[in-house]
């Protein structure tokens, strides 16, 4: 009989998934929403790392899934190339960010949606991308004020 161990804080939030011998997806997760729920029709930012320990670059050519309309890359179009023996960090460290657009169902913390990642050189894999748990530090989007509506502006 195994004795239960104390929970270790700071463990992995999202799954790590092997795509091929040298290519892995690490910490795949959706950003925790500011209001605690991703509603139907909302967009969700996807965070992950792509690890390529091989001797050739790999290219992420498509991101798709049955519960969202489309996936876009914030700083350009796919493919996203990961050089040989390198990592690509998506979302959590700034650009690039993958956004899952127009969710078909509401998602709360710790619920997931299937996301398929397709690489031109090594094939595809489907991962259940979980909404990060509460307590993560979501980043609110910033909308510049309209100068015409600024009461302190000199007009």
TIVO-2410 file (N, C-alpha, C; in nm, 3 decimals):
# residues 155
REC num residu      c1      c2      c3 atome chaine
REC   1      X   0.084  -0.119   0.000     N      A
REC   1      X   0.000   0.000   0.000    CA      A
REC   1      X   0.088   0.124   0.000     C      A
REC   2      X   0.054   0.217  -0.087     N      A
REC   2      X   0.131   0.339  -0.101    CA      A
REC   2      X   0.077   0.445  -0.006     C      A
REC   3      X   0.168   0.515   0.061     N      A
REC   3      X   0.129   0.623   0.152    CA      A
REC   3      X   0.111   0.751   0.072     C      A
REC   4      X  -0.004   0.821   0.089     N      A
REC   4      X  -0.023   0.946   0.015    CA      A
REC   4      X   0.085   1.047   0.051     C      A
REC   5      X   0.131   1.118  -0.049     N      A
REC   5      X   0.234   1.220  -0.030    CA      A
REC   5      X   0.170   1.358  -0.029     C      A
REC   6      X   0.238   1.451   0.035     N      A
REC   6      X   0.192   1.589   0.036    CA      A
REC   6      X   0.204   1.646  -0.104     C      A
REC   7      X   0.107   1.729  -0.142     N      A
REC   7      X   0.110   1.791  -0.274    CA      A
REC   7      X   0.229   1.884  -0.286     C      A
REC   8      X   0.297   1.875  -0.400     N      A
REC   8      X   0.411   1.962  -0.426    CA      A
REC   8      X   0.361   2.085  -0.499     C      A
REC   9      X   0.379   2.205  -0.441     N      A
REC   9      X   0.331   2.325  -0.509    CA      A
REC   9      X   0.412   2.354  -0.635     C      A
REC  10      X   0.343   2.414  -0.733     N      A
REC  10      X   0.412   2.457  -0.853    CA      A
REC  10      X   0.432   2.351  -0.959     C      A
REC  11      X   0.358   2.242  -0.951     N      A
REC  11      X   0.371   2.136  -1.050    CA      A
REC  11      X   0.317   2.178  -1.185     C      A
REC  12      X   0.325   2.088  -1.280     N      A
REC  12      X   0.280   2.116  -1.417    CA      A
REC  12      X   0.131   2.145  -1.418     C      A
REC  13      X   0.092   2.248  -1.492     N      A
REC  13      X  -0.048   2.284  -1.506    CA      A
REC  13      X  -0.110   2.208  -1.622     C      A
REC  14      X  -0.042   2.208  -1.736     N      A
REC  14      X  -0.094   2.142  -1.854    CA      A
REC  14      X  -0.013   2.018  -1.886     C      A
REC  15      X  -0.065   1.936  -1.977     N      A
REC  15      X   0.005   1.812  -2.010    CA      A
REC  15      X   0.128   1.836  -2.098     C      A
REC  16      X   0.221   1.743  -2.090     N      A
REC  16      X   0.334   1.734  -2.181    CA      A
REC  16      X   0.306   1.615  -2.272     C      A
REC  17      X   0.317   1.636  -2.404     N      A
REC  17      X   0.279   1.533  -2.500    CA      A
REC  17      X   0.388   1.517  -2.604     C      A
REC  18      X   0.423   1.393  -2.631     N      A
REC  18      X   0.523   1.361  -2.733    CA      A
REC  18      X   0.454   1.360  -2.870     C      A
REC  19      X   0.509   1.437  -2.964     N      A
REC  19      X   0.458   1.440  -3.101    CA      A
REC  19      X   0.537   1.340  -3.185     C      A
REC  20      X   0.668   1.340  -3.167     N      A
REC  20      X   0.759   1.248  -3.235    CA      A
REC  20      X   0.879   1.228  -3.142     C      A
REC  21      X   0.973   1.146  -3.184     N      A
REC  21      X   1.088   1.117  -3.099    CA      A
REC  21      X   1.157   1.243  -3.046     C      A
REC  22      X   1.171   1.345  -3.131     N      A
REC  22      X   1.244   1.465  -3.093    CA      A
REC  22      X   1.156   1.588  -3.071     C      A
REC  23      X   1.025   1.574  -3.081     N      A
REC  23      X   0.936   1.690  -3.072    CA      A
REC  23      X   0.831   1.664  -2.964     C      A
REC  24      X   0.821   1.762  -2.870     N      A
REC  24      X   0.725   1.751  -2.761    CA      A
REC  24      X   0.653   1.884  -2.743     C      A
REC  25      X   0.527   1.874  -2.701     N      A
REC  25      X   0.450   1.990  -2.658    CA      A
REC  25      X   0.452   1.989  -2.506     C      A
REC  26      X   0.483   2.103  -2.447     N      A
REC  26      X   0.499   2.111  -2.301    CA      A
REC  26      X   0.403   2.213  -2.241     C      A
REC  27      X   0.342   2.176  -2.128     N      A
REC  27      X   0.258   2.266  -2.050    CA      A
REC  27      X   0.145   2.328  -2.132     C      A
REC  28      X   0.075   2.250  -2.210     N      A
REC  28      X  -0.034   2.300  -2.295    CA      A
REC  28      X  -0.152   2.342  -2.207     C      A
REC  29      X  -0.191   2.470  -2.215     N      A
REC  29      X  -0.303   2.518  -2.133    CA      A
REC  29      X  -0.364   2.644  -2.194     C      A
REC  30      X  -0.487   2.671  -2.153     N      A
REC  30      X  -0.555   2.795  -2.189    CA      A
REC  30      X  -0.539   2.893  -2.073     C      A
REC  31      X  -0.521   3.019  -2.103     N      A
REC  31      X  -0.505   3.120  -1.999    CA      A
REC  31      X  -0.628   3.127  -1.910     C      A
REC  32      X  -0.606   3.141  -1.779     N      A
REC  32      X  -0.717   3.159  -1.685    CA      A
REC  32      X  -0.790   3.289  -1.719     C      A
REC  33      X  -0.922   3.284  -1.740     N      A
REC  33      X  -0.996   3.405  -1.778    CA      A
REC  33      X  -1.016   3.500  -1.659     C      A
REC  34      X  -1.015   3.629  -1.687     N      A
REC  34      X  -1.029   3.730  -1.582    CA      A
REC  34      X  -1.155   3.711  -1.498     C      A
REC  35      X  -1.266   3.670  -1.562     N      A
REC  35      X  -1.391   3.653  -1.488    CA      A
REC  35      X  -1.417   3.508  -1.446     C      A
REC  36      X  -1.321   3.419  -1.469     N      A
REC  36      X  -1.334   3.281  -1.424    CA      A
REC  36      X  -1.398   3.185  -1.522     C      A
REC  37      X  -1.450   3.236  -1.634     N      A
REC  37      X  -1.513   3.148  -1.732    CA      A
REC  37      X  -1.488   3.201  -1.873     C      A
REC  38      X  -1.460   3.108  -1.963     N      A
REC  38      X  -1.454   3.140  -2.106    CA      A
REC  38      X  -1.592   3.108  -2.161     C      A
REC  39      X  -1.666   3.210  -2.201     N      A
REC  39      X  -1.803   3.192  -2.248    CA      A
REC  39      X  -1.807   3.149  -2.394     C      A
REC  40      X  -1.921   3.095  -2.435     N      A
REC  40      X  -1.944   3.060  -2.574    CA      A
REC  40      X  -1.922   3.185  -2.659     C      A
REC  41      X  -1.847   3.171  -2.768     N      A
REC  41      X  -1.819   3.283  -2.857    CA      A
REC  41      X  -1.693   3.360  -2.823     C      A
REC  42      X  -1.638   3.341  -2.703     N      A
REC  42      X  -1.515   3.412  -2.665    CA      A
REC  42      X  -1.394   3.347  -2.730     C      A
REC  43      X  -1.284   3.421  -2.728     N      A
REC  43      X  -1.155   3.370  -2.774    CA      A
REC  43      X  -1.072   3.331  -2.652     C      A
REC  44      X  -0.981   3.236  -2.671     N      A
REC  44      X  -0.897   3.190  -2.560    CA      A
REC  44      X  -0.751   3.184  -2.604     C      A
REC  45      X  -0.664   3.244  -2.523     N      A
REC  45      X  -0.520   3.239  -2.553    CA      A
REC  45      X  -0.463   3.105  -2.506     C      A
REC  46      X  -0.385   3.044  -2.593     N      A
REC  46      X  -0.326   2.913  -2.569    CA      A
REC  46      X  -0.179   2.931  -2.533     C      A
REC  47      X  -0.136   2.871  -2.423     N      A
REC  47      X   0.003   2.878  -2.380    CA      A
REC  47      X   0.066   2.739  -2.389     C      A
REC  48      X   0.188   2.732  -2.439     N      A
REC  48      X   0.261   2.607  -2.445    CA      A
REC  48      X   0.405   2.634  -2.485     C      A
REC  49      X   0.485   2.530  -2.477     N      A
REC  49      X   0.620   2.533  -2.532    CA      A
REC  49      X   0.630   2.416  -2.630     C      A
REC  50      X   0.708   2.437  -2.735     N      A
REC  50      X   0.736   2.330  -2.830    CA      A
REC  50      X   0.886   2.302  -2.819     C      A
REC  51      X   0.919   2.180  -2.785     N      A
REC  51      X   1.059   2.140  -2.771    CA      A
REC  51      X   1.101   2.056  -2.890     C      A
REC  52      X   1.209   2.098  -2.955     N      A
REC  52      X   1.264   2.023  -3.068    CA      A
REC  52      X   1.409   1.988  -3.036     C      A
REC  53      X   1.433   1.863  -2.997     N      A
REC  53      X   1.570   1.819  -2.964    CA      A
REC  53      X   1.637   1.752  -3.084     C      A
REC  54      X   1.573   1.756  -3.199     N      A
REC  54      X   1.627   1.692  -3.318    CA      A
REC  54      X   1.729   1.780  -3.390     C      A
REC  55      X   1.785   1.724  -3.497     N      A
REC  55      X   1.888   1.794  -3.574    CA      A
REC  55      X   1.831   1.871  -3.693     C      A
REC  56      X   1.697   1.867  -3.711     N      A
REC  56      X   1.630   1.939  -3.819    CA      A
REC  56      X   1.519   2.026  -3.761     C      A
REC  57      X   1.492   2.142  -3.823     N      A
REC  57      X   1.379   2.225  -3.776    CA      A
REC  57      X   1.246   2.154  -3.802     C      A
REC  58      X   1.145   2.192  -3.723     N      A
REC  58      X   1.009   2.144  -3.745    CA      A
REC  58      X   0.916   2.264  -3.755     C      A
REC  59      X   0.807   2.248  -3.828     N      A
REC  59      X   0.714   2.359  -3.851    CA      A
REC  59      X   0.573   2.322  -3.807     C      A
REC  60      X   0.518   2.401  -3.715     N      A
REC  60      X   0.378   2.389  -3.677    CA      A
REC  60      X   0.298   2.452  -3.790     C      A
REC  61      X   0.219   2.370  -3.860     N      A
REC  61      X   0.149   2.417  -3.980    CA      A
REC  61      X   0.001   2.442  -3.957     C      A
REC  62      X  -0.057   2.385  -3.850     N      A
REC  62      X  -0.200   2.403  -3.827    CA      A
REC  62      X  -0.234   2.374  -3.682     C      A
REC  63      X  -0.332   2.449  -3.631     N      A
REC  63      X  -0.391   2.426  -3.499    CA      A
REC  63      X  -0.541   2.424  -3.521     C      A
REC  64      X  -0.606   2.315  -3.479     N      A
REC  64      X  -0.750   2.302  -3.504    CA      A
REC  64      X  -0.816   2.226  -3.390     C      A
REC  65      X  -0.948   2.226  -3.391     N      A
REC  65      X  -1.022   2.152  -3.291    CA      A
REC  65      X  -1.171   2.160  -3.317     C      A
REC  66      X  -1.248   2.068  -3.259     N      A
REC  66      X  -1.391   2.064  -3.285    CA      A
REC  66      X  -1.473   2.165  -3.207     C      A
REC  67      X  -1.413   2.232  -3.106     N      A
REC  67      X  -1.492   2.320  -3.019    CA      A
REC  67      X  -1.457   2.469  -3.032     C      A
REC  68      X  -1.389   2.505  -3.142     N      A
REC  68      X  -1.363   2.645  -3.172    CA      A
REC  68      X  -1.357   2.661  -3.323     C      A
REC  69      X  -1.384   2.784  -3.368     N      A
REC  69      X  -1.397   2.808  -3.512    CA      A
REC  69      X  -1.263   2.808  -3.584     C      A
REC  70      X  -1.160   2.868  -3.523     N      A
REC  70      X  -1.032   2.883  -3.590    CA      A
REC  70      X  -0.926   2.909  -3.485     C      A
REC  71      X  -0.801   2.898  -3.525     N      A
REC  71      X  -0.688   2.934  -3.438    CA      A
REC  71      X  -0.597   3.024  -3.519     C      A
REC  72      X  -0.556   3.135  -3.457     N      A
REC  72      X  -0.469   3.229  -3.526    CA      A
REC  72      X  -0.343   3.253  -3.444     C      A
REC  73      X  -0.238   3.285  -3.514     N      A
REC  73      X  -0.110   3.318  -3.453    CA      A
REC  73      X  -0.099   3.470  -3.454     C      A
REC  74      X  -0.075   3.531  -3.338     N      A
REC  74      X  -0.082   3.677  -3.325    CA      A
REC  74      X   0.022   3.753  -3.404     C      A
REC  75      X   0.139   3.696  -3.425     N      A
REC  75      X   0.243   3.774  -3.493    CA      A
REC  75      X   0.266   3.727  -3.636     C      A
REC  76      X   0.167   3.665  -3.696     N      A
REC  76      X   0.180   3.622  -3.835    CA      A
REC  76      X   0.102   3.494  -3.860     C      A
REC  77      X   0.120   3.442  -3.976     N      A
REC  77      X   0.048   3.321  -4.012    CA      A
REC  77      X   0.138   3.199  -3.990     C      A
REC  78      X   0.073   3.087  -3.981     N      A
REC  78      X   0.148   2.962  -3.973    CA      A
REC  78      X   0.211   2.936  -4.108     C      A
REC  79      X   0.322   2.870  -4.119     N      A
REC  79      X   0.383   2.786  -4.018    CA      A
REC  79      X   0.471   2.865  -3.919     C      A
REC  80      X   0.484   2.807  -3.802     N      A
REC  80      X   0.574   2.855  -3.698    CA      A
REC  80      X   0.688   2.755  -3.692     C      A
REC  81      X   0.808   2.799  -3.726     N      A
REC  81      X   0.922   2.707  -3.732    CA      A
REC  81      X   0.998   2.708  -3.600     C      A
REC  82      X   1.027   2.586  -3.551     N      A
REC  82      X   1.109   2.568  -3.432    CA      A
REC  82      X   1.244   2.515  -3.479     C      A
REC  83      X   1.351   2.591  -3.461     N      A
REC  83      X   1.482   2.547  -3.508    CA      A
REC  83      X   1.527   2.416  -3.443     C      A
REC  84      X   1.623   2.352  -3.505     N      A
REC  84      X   1.681   2.229  -3.449    CA      A
REC  84      X   1.740   2.258  -3.312     C      A
REC  85      X   1.723   2.163  -3.222     N      A
REC  85      X   1.779   2.170  -3.087    CA      A
REC  85      X   1.744   2.302  -3.017     C      A
REC  86      X   1.614   2.338  -3.024     N      A
REC  86      X   1.569   2.464  -2.966    CA      A
REC  86      X   1.425   2.448  -2.915     C      A
REC  87      X   1.376   2.551  -2.849     N      A
REC  87      X   1.239   2.555  -2.799    CA      A
REC  87      X   1.169   2.679  -2.852     C      A
REC  88      X   1.037   2.671  -2.864     N      A
REC  88      X   0.955   2.788  -2.895    CA      A
REC  88      X   0.855   2.802  -2.782     C      A
REC  89      X   0.843   2.923  -2.728     N      A
REC  89      X   0.751   2.950  -2.618    CA      A
REC  89      X   0.635   3.031  -2.674     C      A
REC  90      X   0.515   2.978  -2.657     N      A
REC  90      X   0.395   3.038  -2.715    CA      A
REC  90      X   0.310   3.097  -2.602     C      A
REC  91      X   0.289   3.227  -2.605     N      A
REC  91      X   0.194   3.292  -2.515    CA      A
REC  91      X   0.245   3.343  -2.384     C      A
REC  92      X   0.294   3.259  -2.299     N      A
REC  92      X   0.328   3.299  -2.163    CA      A
REC  92      X   0.443   3.398  -2.157     C      A
REC  93      X   0.530   3.397  -2.256     N      A
REC  93      X   0.644   3.487  -2.255    CA      A
REC  93      X   0.630   3.596  -2.361     C      A
REC  94      X   0.506   3.629  -2.396     N      A
REC  94      X   0.483   3.731  -2.498    CA      A
REC  94      X   0.455   3.668  -2.632     C      A
REC  95      X   0.496   3.736  -2.738     N      A
REC  95      X   0.470   3.690  -2.874    CA      A
REC  95      X   0.557   3.568  -2.906     C      A
REC  96      X   0.511   3.479  -2.987     N      A
REC  96      X   0.378   3.473  -3.047    CA      A
REC  96      X   0.274   3.417  -2.950     C      A
REC  97      X   0.149   3.441  -2.982     N      A
REC  97      X   0.037   3.388  -2.905    CA      A
REC  97      X  -0.057   3.319  -3.004     C      A
REC  98      X  -0.104   3.200  -2.967     N      A
REC  98      X  -0.206   3.131  -3.046    CA      A
REC  98      X  -0.340   3.159  -2.977     C      A
REC  99      X  -0.437   3.206  -3.054     N      A
REC  99      X  -0.570   3.236  -3.001    CA      A
REC  99      X  -0.670   3.140  -3.064     C      A
REC 100      X  -0.743   3.069  -2.978     N      A
REC 100      X  -0.853   2.985  -3.024    CA      A
REC 100      X  -0.974   3.076  -3.033     C      A
REC 101      X  -1.031   3.089  -3.150     N      A
REC 101      X  -1.137   3.187  -3.174    CA      A
REC 101      X  -1.277   3.124  -3.170     C      A
REC 102      X  -1.371   3.198  -3.112     N      A
REC 102      X  -1.513   3.164  -3.115    CA      A
REC 102      X  -1.541   3.026  -3.056     C      A
REC 103      X  -1.518   3.012  -2.925     N      A
REC 103      X  -1.543   2.883  -2.858    CA      A
REC 103      X  -1.688   2.839  -2.874     C      A
REC 104      X  -1.707   2.710  -2.895     N      A
REC 104      X  -1.842   2.654  -2.912    CA      A
REC 104      X  -1.911   2.622  -2.780     C      A
REC 105      X  -1.834   2.617  -2.671     N      A
REC 105      X  -1.894   2.589  -2.540    CA      A
REC 105      X  -1.817   2.665  -2.433     C      A
REC 106      X  -1.884   2.688  -2.320     N      A
REC 106      X  -1.821   2.758  -2.208    CA      A
REC 106      X  -1.721   2.666  -2.140     C      A
REC 107      X  -1.612   2.724  -2.092     N      A
REC 107      X  -1.509   2.648  -2.021    CA      A
REC 107      X  -1.473   2.720  -1.891     C      A
REC 108      X  -1.471   2.645  -1.783     N      A
REC 108      X  -1.431   2.695  -1.652    CA      A
REC 108      X  -1.292   2.642  -1.620     C      A
REC 109      X  -1.231   2.694  -1.516     N      A
REC 109      X  -1.101   2.646  -1.472    CA      A
REC 109      X  -1.101   2.493  -1.460     C      A
REC 110      X  -0.996   2.433  -1.509     N      A
REC 110      X  -0.971   2.288  -1.506    CA      A
REC 110      X  -1.056   2.209  -1.605     C      A
REC 111      X  -1.141   2.275  -1.685     N      A
REC 111      X  -1.208   2.205  -1.795    CA      A
REC 111      X  -1.117   2.215  -1.917     C      A
REC 112      X  -1.139   2.127  -2.012     N      A
REC 112      X  -1.048   2.125  -2.127    CA      A
REC 112      X  -1.123   2.116  -2.259     C      A
REC 113      X  -1.048   2.144  -2.365     N      A
REC 113      X  -1.100   2.131  -2.501    CA      A
REC 113      X  -0.991   2.064  -2.585     C      A
REC 114      X  -1.028   1.972  -2.675     N      A
REC 114      X  -0.926   1.908  -2.759    CA      A
REC 114      X  -0.870   2.004  -2.863     C      A
REC 115      X  -0.738   2.005  -2.875     N      A
REC 115      X  -0.669   2.089  -2.972    CA      A
REC 115      X  -0.572   2.000  -3.048     C      A
REC 116      X  -0.579   2.004  -3.180     N      A
REC 116      X  -0.489   1.924  -3.264    CA      A
REC 116      X  -0.380   2.014  -3.321     C      A
REC 117      X  -0.256   1.974  -3.298     N      A
REC 117      X  -0.138   2.045  -3.348    CA      A
REC 117      X  -0.080   1.962  -3.461     C      A
REC 118      X  -0.064   2.023  -3.579     N      A
REC 118      X  -0.011   1.952  -3.695    CA      A
REC 118      X   0.125   2.011  -3.732     C      A
REC 119      X   0.222   1.923  -3.746     N      A
REC 119      X   0.357   1.961  -3.786    CA      A
REC 119      X   0.384   1.901  -3.923     C      A
REC 120      X   0.438   1.980  -4.015     N      A
REC 120      X   0.462   1.934  -4.151    CA      A
REC 120      X   0.555   1.815  -4.159     C      A
REC 121      X   0.653   1.809  -4.070     N      A
REC 121      X   0.755   1.705  -4.079    CA      A
REC 121      X   0.725   1.579  -3.997     C      A
REC 122      X   0.645   1.592  -3.890     N      A
REC 122      X   0.631   1.478  -3.798    CA      A
REC 122      X   0.487   1.436  -3.770     C      A
REC 123      X   0.389   1.499  -3.835     N      A
REC 123      X   0.251   1.458  -3.816    CA      A
REC 123      X   0.177   1.542  -3.714     C      A
REC 124      X   0.071   1.485  -3.657     N      A
REC 124      X  -0.014   1.562  -3.567    CA      A
REC 124      X  -0.042   1.487  -3.438     C      A
REC 125      X  -0.085   1.563  -3.338     N      A
REC 125      X  -0.124   1.507  -3.209    CA      A
REC 125      X  -0.236   1.593  -3.153     C      A
REC 126      X  -0.330   1.528  -3.084     N      A
REC 126      X  -0.440   1.600  -3.020    CA      A
REC 126      X  -0.417   1.600  -2.869     C      A
REC 127      X  -0.432   1.718  -2.810     N      A
REC 127      X  -0.408   1.738  -2.667    CA      A
REC 127      X  -0.533   1.799  -2.606     C      A
REC 128      X  -0.571   1.754  -2.486     N      A
REC 128      X  -0.678   1.821  -2.412    CA      A
REC 128      X  -0.617   1.942  -2.343     C      A
REC 129      X  -0.640   2.061  -2.399     N      A
REC 129      X  -0.586   2.184  -2.343    CA      A
REC 129      X  -0.678   2.231  -2.230     C      A
REC 130      X  -0.626   2.232  -2.110     N      A
REC 130      X  -0.703   2.265  -1.992    CA      A
REC 130      X  -0.695   2.415  -1.963     C      A
REC 131      X  -0.807   2.470  -1.914     N      A
REC 131      X  -0.807   2.609  -1.867    CA      A
REC 131      X  -0.724   2.611  -1.739     C      A
REC 132      X  -0.628   2.702  -1.733     N      A
REC 132      X  -0.541   2.712  -1.616    CA      A
REC 132      X  -0.625   2.733  -1.490     C      A
REC 133      X  -0.577   2.686  -1.375     N      A
REC 133      X  -0.654   2.701  -1.252    CA      A
REC 133      X  -0.655   2.846  -1.202     C      A
REC 134      X  -0.753   2.874  -1.119     N      A
REC 134      X  -0.760   3.004  -1.055    CA      A
REC 134      X  -0.632   3.027  -0.976     C      A
REC 135      X  -0.591   3.149  -0.970     N      A
REC 135      X  -0.466   3.179  -0.900    CA      A
REC 135      X  -0.354   3.209  -0.997     C      A
REC 136      X  -0.375   3.176  -1.124     N      A
REC 136      X  -0.279   3.219  -1.225    CA      A
REC 136      X  -0.295   3.370  -1.237     C      A
REC 137      X  -0.203   3.436  -1.299     N      A
REC 137      X  -0.207   3.581  -1.309    CA      A
REC 137      X  -0.247   3.621  -1.450     C      A
REC 138      X  -0.379   3.626  -1.479     N      A
REC 138      X  -0.420   3.661  -1.615    CA      A
REC 138      X  -0.380   3.804  -1.648     C      A
REC 139      X  -0.356   3.828  -1.774     N      A
REC 139      X  -0.315   3.960  -1.820    CA      A
REC 139      X  -0.434   4.024  -1.890     C      A
REC 140      X  -0.486   4.135  -1.834     N      A
REC 140      X  -0.596   4.200  -1.903    CA      A
REC 140      X  -0.548   4.265  -2.032     C      A
REC 141      X  -0.632   4.263  -2.132     N      A
REC 141      X  -0.596   4.331  -2.256    CA      A
REC 141      X  -0.606   4.480  -2.231     C      A
REC 142      X  -0.530   4.559  -2.304     N      A
REC 142      X  -0.530   4.703  -2.285    CA      A
REC 142      X  -0.591   4.768  -2.407     C      A
REC 143      X  -0.686   4.853  -2.383     N      A
REC 143      X  -0.752   4.925  -2.491    CA      A
REC 143      X  -0.722   5.073  -2.471     C      A
REC 144      X  -0.655   5.134  -2.566     N      A
REC 144      X  -0.621   5.275  -2.555    CA      A
REC 144      X  -0.748   5.359  -2.555     C      A
REC 145      X  -0.755   5.459  -2.467     N      A
REC 145      X  -0.875   5.543  -2.464    CA      A
REC 145      X  -0.889   5.626  -2.591     C      A
REC 146      X  -1.011   5.653  -2.625     N      A
REC 146      X  -1.040   5.737  -2.740    CA      A
REC 146      X  -1.016   5.882  -2.699     C      A
REC 147      X  -0.922   5.952  -2.763     N      A
REC 147      X  -0.893   6.091  -2.724    CA      A
REC 147      X  -1.017   6.182  -2.729     C      A
REC 148      X  -1.112   6.151  -2.816     N      A
REC 148      X  -1.232   6.232  -2.827    CA      A
REC 148      X  -1.320   6.220  -2.702     C      A
REC 149      X  -1.303   6.112  -2.625     N      A
REC 149      X  -1.384   6.090  -2.506    CA      A
REC 149      X  -1.310   6.126  -2.377     C      A
REC 150      X  -1.189   6.178  -2.387     N      A
REC 150      X  -1.107   6.212  -2.271    CA      A
REC 150      X  -1.147   6.351  -2.221     C      A
REC 151      X  -1.209   6.359  -2.101     N      A
REC 151      X  -1.254   6.490  -2.052    CA      A
REC 151      X  -1.138   6.582  -2.014     C      A
REC 152      X  -1.018   6.528  -1.992     N      A
REC 152      X  -0.905   6.613  -1.954    CA      A
REC 152      X  -0.829   6.665  -2.074     C      A
REC 153      X  -0.863   6.621  -2.194     N      A
REC 153      X  -0.793   6.664  -2.315    CA      A
REC 153      X  -0.830   6.808  -2.349     C      A
REC 154      X  -0.732   6.880  -2.400     N      A
REC 154      X  -0.758   7.016  -2.445    CA      A
REC 154      X  -0.821   7.009  -2.585     C      A
REC 155      X  -0.942   7.054  -2.598     N      A
REC 155      X  -1.012   7.052  -2.725    CA      A
REC 155      X  -1.035   7.192  -2.777     C      A
***
